[in-house]
Amino acid sequence: MMHIDLAWYFLDVHGQEQGPVRGSKLRQWIQRGSISQDFRVRLFNWDGYSSVQELWPNCEVAFLLPPDIYGSSGSLRWGGYKHNQGQIVVERHAVKLEQFVETADKADAAEKATP
């Protein structure tokens, strides 16, 4: 399985949106104990936030494997997604892979700008 280091947005302690930040950075924060499983994240094309616990019931794989798009009910959380000829389909909207890359590039630029 190919690992894609997606860029995520998150809510800070004041409820303000921050990001984008690469999943690998968020993974480091989890490993250091800087964030908990209640930490709320979203991808750029999601309307709402979900906790790390909701997306990865096994925190050991958080931001390493794709998020759990099926809740405990077994139904799709966001209408699902699938790879389809260079596009990722999310909630019935086709999102070009380039949009994910553009968001990831913003995360990289923000990290380089941080001293």
NUGU-713283 format. One line per field, with one value per atom (N, C-alpha, C, O, CB): x, y, z; residue in one letter; atom name. Coordinates in steps of 0.1 Angstrom, whole numbers, plus 2048, in hexadecimal, padded with zeros to 3 digits. Each point is the difference from the previous one (the first is absolute). Glycine has a CB too. Layout:
<sites>
u c(X  ...);
v c(Y  ...);
w c(Z  ...);
aa c(A  ...);
at c(CA  ...);
</sites>
This chain:
<sites>
u c(808  7F8  809  809  7E4  810  807  7FC  7F4  80F  806  7FD  800  80A  800  7EB  7FF  7FF  7F7  7FE  815  800  7F7  804  814  7DB  7F6  802  806  7EA  80B  801  7F2  7F5  81C  7EF  7F4  7FF  80A  7F8  7F1  7FD  7FC  7FB  7FE  809  7FC  7FB  802  80E  7E9  7FB  80A  803  7E5  81D  809  7F8  7F4  81C  7F7  7F9  7F6  7F7  81E  7EB  7F7  7F4  7F8  81B  7ED  7F6  802  7F7  7FA  81B  803  807  808  7FB  7F9  806  80F  803  7E6  81F  80E  803  7F9  80D  805  805  800  7FE  7F8  80E  801  80E  80A  7E7  80E  80C  800  7F6  809  80D  801  7FD  802  810  7E8  7FC  80C  7FF  7EF  81E  80C  804  805  803  7F5  802  7F6  804  805  7EB  7F6  803  7FD  7F2  816  804  80B  800  7FA  810  80A  7FA  804  80C  7E6  7FA  7F9  800  7FD  7FC  7FA  80A  7FE  7F0  81D  80A  807  804  800  7FD  806  7F6  803  80C  7E4  7F6  7FB  7F9  810  7FA  7FC  7F2  7FA  81D  7E3  7F1  7FA  807  7FD  7EF  7F9  7F8  7FF  801  7F9  7F7  7F3  7F8  811  7F5  7F5  803  7F7  802  813  805  7F7  7FF  819  7E3  7F7  807  806  7E7  811  807  7F6  7F5  820  7EF  7F8  809  80B  7E0  811  807  7FA  7F5  810  801  7FC  7F2  7F9  81E  7E4  7F3  7F5  7F6  816  7F7  7F6  7F9  806  807  7E6  7F8  803  800  7EF  813  802  80C  808  7E0  81A  80C  7FC  7F4  816  7FF  7FF  80C  80B  7E7  80C  80B  809  7FC  7F6  81A  80A  7FA  801  812  7E7  7F9  7F6  7FF  805  7F4  7F5  806  7FB  7F6  81A  805  80A  800  7FE  809  809  7FD  807  80B  7E5  7FD  80D  801  7E8  820  80D  80A  805  7F6  808  808  80E  807  7ED  811  80D  802  80B  7F6  7F4  800  7FB  7FF  7FE  801  7FB  80A  80B  7E8  808  807  80A  808  7F5  803  808  7F7  804  80C  7E4  7F7  7F4  7FE  808  7F3  7F4  7F7  7FF  803  7F6  7F7  7F5  7FC  809  7F5  7F4  7F4  7FA  810  7F2  7F5  7F3  7F5  819  7F2  7F4  800  809  7F7  7F5  7FF  7FD  7FF  7F9  806  7FC  7F3  7FD  80F  7EC  7F3  802  7F6  7FF  816  803  7FC  802  7FB  7FD  7FC  80B  808  7E0  819  80A  7FE  7F5  80D  809  7FF  7FD  7F8  818  7F8  7FF  7FC  803  80E  7E8  7FD  80B  7FF  7F2  81A  80B  809  7FE  7F4  819  809  806  801  804  7FF  807  808  7FE  7EF  81E  809  7F9  7FB  81A  7EA  7FA  807  7FD  7ED  81E  807  806  7FD  7F4  818  807  7F7  805  808  7E8  7F7  7FD  800  7F7  806  7FB  7F2  7FD  81A  7DF  7F2  7FC  801  7FA  801  7FC  7F2  7FE  81A  7DF  7F3  7FA  7FA  80C  7FB  7FA  807  7FA  7F1  81F  807  80E  807  7ED  80F  80D  80A  7FE  7F7  815  80B  80D  804  7F1  810  80C  80C  801  7F7  810  80B  809  807  7F8  802  808  7FC  809  7FA  7F0  7FC  806  803  7E8  816  806  80F  806  7EA  816  80F  802  809  7FA  7F4  801  7FF  807  7EF  801  7FE  80D  804  7E3  81E  80C  80C  808  7F0  809  80A  7FF  80B  7F6  7F3  7FE  805  807  7E5  812  805  80F  806  7E5  81B  80F  805  80A  7F5  7FB  805  7FF  808  7F1  7FC  7FE  80A  805  7E2  81C  80A  80E  808  7EB  811  80D  800  80B  7F7  7F3  800  801  803  7EF  80B  801  80E  807  7E2  81B  80E  803  80B  7F6);
v c(7F4  80C  80C  801  7F3  816  80C  80A  802  7FB  809  809  80E  804  7ED  817  80E  808  7FF  7FB  810  808  80C  80B  7EE  806  80A  80C  7FF  7F0  81D  80C  801  7FF  80C  7F8  801  80E  807  7E1  81C  80C  7FA  7F5  819  7FB  7FB  80C  80C  7E2  80F  80B  801  7F6  805  811  802  800  7FF  80E  7F6  800  80B  7FF  7F7  814  80B  7FE  809  806  7E5  7FD  807  800  7FD  808  807  7F6  7F7  81F  7EB  7F7  803  80C  7F1  7F9  802  7F6  7F6  811  7FC  7F6  807  80C  7E1  80C  7F1  7FC  807  7F8  7F5  7F9  7F2  7F9  816  7EC  7F3  7F6  802  805  7ED  7F6  7FB  7FC  7FE  805  7FC  808  7FB  7FC  816  809  7FE  7FF  812  7ED  7FC  7F3  7FE  80F  7EA  7F3  802  7F9  7FB  815  802  806  7FD  807  805  806  7F6  800  815  7E1  7F5  7F8  7FD  802  7FD  7F8  807  7F9  7FD  817  808  803  804  806  7F3  802  80F  804  7EA  819  80E  802  80A  7FC  7F0  800  7F3  7F6  81A  7F1  7F4  7FA  806  803  7EC  7FA  809  7FD  7EC  821  809  80B  808  7F3  806  80B  7FF  7F5  80A  80C  800  805  80B  7F9  7F4  803  7FF  7FA  7FD  80E  7FF  801  806  803  7F1  803  80C  805  7E3  81E  80D  800  80A  7FB  7EF  7FF  7FA  7FD  801  801  7FC  80C  80A  7E1  813  80B  801  80B  7F2  7F8  800  7F9  7FB  806  800  7FA  7F3  7FE  818  7E1  7F3  7FE  805  7F1  803  7FE  7F5  7F8  80F  7F9  7F6  7F2  7F6  81A  7EF  7F4  7FB  7F4  813  802  7FC  7FB  7F6  81B  7F5  7FD  7F4  7F8  81F  7E7  7F5  7FA  804  806  7ED  7FA  7FA  800  7FB  801  7FB  80C  801  7E6  820  80C  7FD  809  801  7EA  7FC  802  801  7EF  810  802  80D  803  7E5  822  80D  807  801  800  804  807  7F8  805  80F  7DE  7F7  7F9  7FE  7FF  7FF  7F9  80A  80A  7DF  814  809  800  7F6  805  810  801  7F6  7FC  81C  7E4  7F6  808  807  7EB  80C  808  7F9  806  802  7ED  7F9  802  7FC  7F3  816  802  7F2  7F6  822  7E8  7F3  7FB  7F4  813  801  7FC  7F8  7F9  81B  7ED  7F9  808  7FC  7EF  821  808  80B  804  7F8  808  80A  80D  805  7F0  811  80C  80C  808  7EF  809  80C  7FC  808  803  7EA  7FC  7F8  7FB  819  7EB  7F8  806  80B  7E3  80B  805  7F3  7F6  820  7EC  7F5  807  80B  7E5  808  805  7FD  7F5  808  80D  7FF  808  80C  7EF  7FF  807  80D  80A  7EA  80C  80D  809  80B  7F3  7FE  808  7F8  7F4  818  7FB  7FA  806  80C  7F2  7F9  803  801  7F6  7FF  816  802  807  80A  7F8  7F7  805  804  80B  7FD  7EF  802  80B  804  7F3  810  80A  7FB  7FB  817  7F0  7FC  80A  80C  7E7  809  80A  7FB  7F5  810  804  7FC  7FE  807  805  7EA  7FD  80C  802  7E6  820  80C  80A  807  7F7  802  808  7FB  808  7FD  7EE  7FB  803  804  7E9  813  803  80F  803  7EB  81A  80F  803  808  7FC  7F5  802  7FB  806  7F8  7F7  7FB  809  802  7E7  81D  80A  80C  805  7F4  80B  80B  7FC  808  800  7EC  7FB  800  804  7EE  80A  800  80E  802  7E9  81E  80E  806  807  7FC  7FA  805  7FB  807  7FB  7F1  7FA  806  802  7E9  818  806  80E  804  7EE  815  80E  800  80B  7FC  7EE  800  7FE  7F7  800  813  7FF  7F4  7FE  81A);
w c(800  800  800  808  804  7EB  800  80A  802  7E5  821  80A  7FA  7FA  818  7F0  7FB  80D  808  7E2  817  80C  7FD  7FB  80A  7FF  7FD  809  80B  7EE  803  808  807  7F9  7F7  81C  809  806  802  803  7FE  807  80E  801  7EA  81F  80E  808  7FC  803  80C  809  80B  807  7F3  809  80B  80D  800  7F1  81A  80E  801  809  800  7EE  800  7F6  7FF  808  7F3  7F6  7F2  7F8  81B  7EB  7F4  7F6  804  808  7E7  7F7  7FD  7FE  7F7  80B  7FC  7F5  7FE  81A  7E1  7F6  7F2  7FF  80E  7E9  800  806  7FF  7ED  819  806  7FB  7FF  816  7E7  7FC  80A  80C  7E5  80B  809  808  80B  7E6  808  807  80C  80A  7E0  815  80C  80B  80C  7E4  80C  80A  807  80C  7E7  805  806  80A  80B  7DF  814  809  80D  80B  7E2  812  80B  809  80C  7E7  806  808  807  80C  7E3  80A  807  80B  80A  7E0  816  80B  80B  80B  7E5  80D  80A  800  809  805  7E8  7FF  7FC  804  7F5  801  7FD  804  801  7EC  816  805  7F5  7F5  822  7EC  7F6  7FE  7F7  80F  802  7FF  7F6  7FC  81B  7E5  7F7  7F3  7FB  80E  7F2  7F5  7F3  800  810  7E6  7F3  7F4  802  808  7EB  7F4  7F4  801  80A  7E9  7F4  7FA  804  7F8  7FA  7FA  7FB  7FF  7FC  800  7FA  809  7FB  7EF  823  809  806  803  802  7FD  806  80F  806  7E8  819  80E  805  7F8  809  80C  806  807  804  800  7FD  807  809  7FE  7F0  81D  80A  7FA  7F8  81C  7F0  7FC  804  7F8  80B  809  805  7F6  7FD  81A  7E4  7F6  7F3  7FA  810  7F2  7F3  800  7F7  803  812  802  80D  80A  7E7  811  80D  806  80D  7EC  7FF  805  7FD  7F5  806  80F  7FF  7FB  7FB  818  7EE  7FB  7F1  7FB  818  7E6  7F1  7FC  7F4  80A  80B  7FC  7F7  803  813  7DF  7F6  7F9  7F8  816  7F4  7F8  7F6  7F4  81F  7F1  7F8  7FD  807  802  7EC  7FD  80C  808  7E0  81A  80B  7FE  7F5  80F  808  7FF  7FC  807  80C  7E0  7FB  803  7FE  7F0  819  804  810  806  7E6  819  80E  806  7F9  805  80F  807  7FB  801  813  7E5  7FB  7F3  7FC  80E  7F0  7F3  7F4  7F5  817  7F6  7F5  7FD  809  7FC  7EF  7FC  807  801  7E9  81B  807  7F7  803  80E  7E4  7F7  7F2  7F6  817  7F1  7F3  7F9  7F5  809  809  7FC  7F6  7FB  809  7F9  7F5  7F9  806  807  7E7  7F9  7F5  7FC  808  7F8  7F6  7F3  7FD  811  7E9  7F3  7F5  7FF  80D  7ED  7F5  804  7F9  7F7  81A  804  808  803  7E9  819  808  80D  800  7EC  81E  80C  802  800  80B  7F6  801  80E  807  7E2  81C  80E  800  7FA  80D  801  801  7F3  7FE  819  7DF  7F3  7F8  7F5  814  7FC  7F8  7FC  808  805  7E6  7FB  804  7FC  7F1  819  804  7F9  802  815  7E1  7F9  80A  80A  7E2  812  808  801  80B  7EE  7FD  801  80B  806  7E1  81D  80B  80D  809  7EB  80E  80C  800  80A  7F6  7F4  7FF  803  807  7E8  80C  803  80F  805  7E4  81E  80E  807  80A  7F4  7FE  806  7FE  808  7F4  7F8  7FD  80A  804  7E4  81B  809  80E  807  7EC  811  80D  800  80A  7F9  7F2  7FF  801  807  7EB  807  800  80E  805  7E3  81F  80E  809  809  7F3  803  808  7FE  80A  7F6  7F3  7FD  806  803  7E8  815  805  80F  806  7E6  81B  80F  804  7FC  806  807  805  808  805  7FA);
aa c(M  M  M  M  M  M  M  M  M  M  H  H  H  H  H  I  I  I  I  I  D  D  D  D  D  L  L  L  L  L  A  A  A  A  A  W  W  W  W  W  Y  Y  Y  Y  Y  F  F  F  F  F  L  L  L  L  L  D  D  D  D  D  V  V  V  V  V  H  H  H  H  H  G  G  G  G  G  Q  Q  Q  Q  Q  E  E  E  E  E  Q  Q  Q  Q  Q  G  G  G  G  G  P  P  P  P  P  V  V  V  V  V  R  R  R  R  R  G  G  G  G  G  S  S  S  S  S  K  K  K  K  K  L  L  L  L  L  R  R  R  R  R  Q  Q  Q  Q  Q  W  W  W  W  W  I  I  I  I  I  Q  Q  Q  Q  Q  R  R  R  R  R  G  G  G  G  G  S  S  S  S  S  I  I  I  I  I  S  S  S  S  S  Q  Q  Q  Q  Q  D  D  D  D  D  F  F  F  F  F  R  R  R  R  R  V  V  V  V  V  R  R  R  R  R  L  L  L  L  L  F  F  F  F  F  N  N  N  N  N  W  W  W  W  W  D  D  D  D  D  G  G  G  G  G  Y  Y  Y  Y  Y  S  S  S  S  S  S  S  S  S  S  V  V  V  V  V  Q  Q  Q  Q  Q  E  E  E  E  E  L  L  L  L  L  W  W  W  W  W  P  P  P  P  P  N  N  N  N  N  C  C  C  C  C  E  E  E  E  E  V  V  V  V  V  A  A  A  A  A  F  F  F  F  F  L  L  L  L  L  L  L  L  L  L  P  P  P  P  P  P  P  P  P  P  D  D  D  D  D  I  I  I  I  I  Y  Y  Y  Y  Y  G  G  G  G  G  S  S  S  S  S  S  S  S  S  S  G  G  G  G  G  S  S  S  S  S  L  L  L  L  L  R  R  R  R  R  W  W  W  W  W  G  G  G  G  G  G  G  G  G  G  Y  Y  Y  Y  Y  K  K  K  K  K  H  H  H  H  H  N  N  N  N  N  Q  Q  Q  Q  Q  G  G  G  G  G  Q  Q  Q  Q  Q  I  I  I  I  I  V  V  V  V  V  V  V  V  V  V  E  E  E  E  E  R  R  R  R  R  H  H  H  H  H  A  A  A  A  A  V  V  V  V  V  K  K  K  K  K  L  L  L  L  L  E  E  E  E  E  Q  Q  Q  Q  Q  F  F  F  F  F  V  V  V  V  V  E  E  E  E  E  T  T  T  T  T  A  A  A  A  A  D  D  D  D  D  K  K  K  K  K  A  A  A  A  A  D  D  D  D  D  A  A  A  A  A  A  A  A  A  A  E  E  E  E  E  K  K  K  K  K  A  A  A  A  A  T  T  T  T  T  P  P  P  P  P);
at c(N  CA  C  O  CB  N  CA  C  O  CB  N  CA  C  O  CB  N  CA  C  O  CB  N  CA  C  O  CB  N  CA  C  O  CB  N  CA  C  O  CB  N  CA  C  O  CB  N  CA  C  O  CB  N  CA  C  O  CB  N  CA  C  O  CB  N  CA  C  O  CB  N  CA  C  O  CB  N  CA  C  O  CB  N  CA  C  O  CB  N  CA  C  O  CB  N  CA  C  O  CB  N  CA  C  O  CB  N  CA  C  O  CB  N  CA  C  O  CB  N  CA  C  O  CB  N  CA  C  O  CB  N  CA  C  O  CB  N  CA  C  O  CB  N  CA  C  O  CB  N  CA  C  O  CB  N  CA  C  O  CB  N  CA  C  O  CB  N  CA  C  O  CB  N  CA  C  O  CB  N  CA  C  O  CB  N  CA  C  O  CB  N  CA  C  O  CB  N  CA  C  O  CB  N  CA  C  O  CB  N  CA  C  O  CB  N  CA  C  O  CB  N  CA  C  O  CB  N  CA  C  O  CB  N  CA  C  O  CB  N  CA  C  O  CB  N  CA  C  O  CB  N  CA  C  O  CB  N  CA  C  O  CB  N  CA  C  O  CB  N  CA  C  O  CB  N  CA  C  O  CB  N  CA  C  O  CB  N  CA  C  O  CB  N  CA  C  O  CB  N  CA  C  O  CB  N  CA  C  O  CB  N  CA  C  O  CB  N  CA  C  O  CB  N  CA  C  O  CB  N  CA  C  O  CB  N  CA  C  O  CB  N  CA  C  O  CB  N  CA  C  O  CB  N  CA  C  O  CB  N  CA  C  O  CB  N  CA  C  O  CB  N  CA  C  O  CB  N  CA  C  O  CB  N  CA  C  O  CB  N  CA  C  O  CB  N  CA  C  O  CB  N  CA  C  O  CB  N  CA  C  O  CB  N  CA  C  O  CB  N  CA  C  O  CB  N  CA  C  O  CB  N  CA  C  O  CB  N  CA  C  O  CB  N  CA  C  O  CB  N  CA  C  O  CB  N  CA  C  O  CB  N  CA  C  O  CB  N  CA  C  O  CB  N  CA  C  O  CB  N  CA  C  O  CB  N  CA  C  O  CB  N  CA  C  O  CB  N  CA  C  O  CB  N  CA  C  O  CB  N  CA  C  O  CB  N  CA  C  O  CB  N  CA  C  O  CB  N  CA  C  O  CB  N  CA  C  O  CB  N  CA  C  O  CB  N  CA  C  O  CB  N  CA  C  O  CB  N  CA  C  O  CB  N  CA  C  O  CB  N  CA  C  O  CB  N  CA  C  O  CB  N  CA  C  O  CB  N  CA  C  O  CB  N  CA  C  O  CB  N  CA  C  O  CB  N  CA  C  O  CB  N  CA  C  O  CB  N  CA  C  O  CB  N  CA  C  O  CB  N  CA  C  O  CB  N  CA  C  O  CB  N  CA  C  O  CB  N  CA  C  O  CB  N  CA  C  O  CB  N  CA  C  O  CB  N  CA  C  O  CB  N  CA  C  O  CB  N  CA  C  O  CB  N  CA  C  O  CB);
</sites>
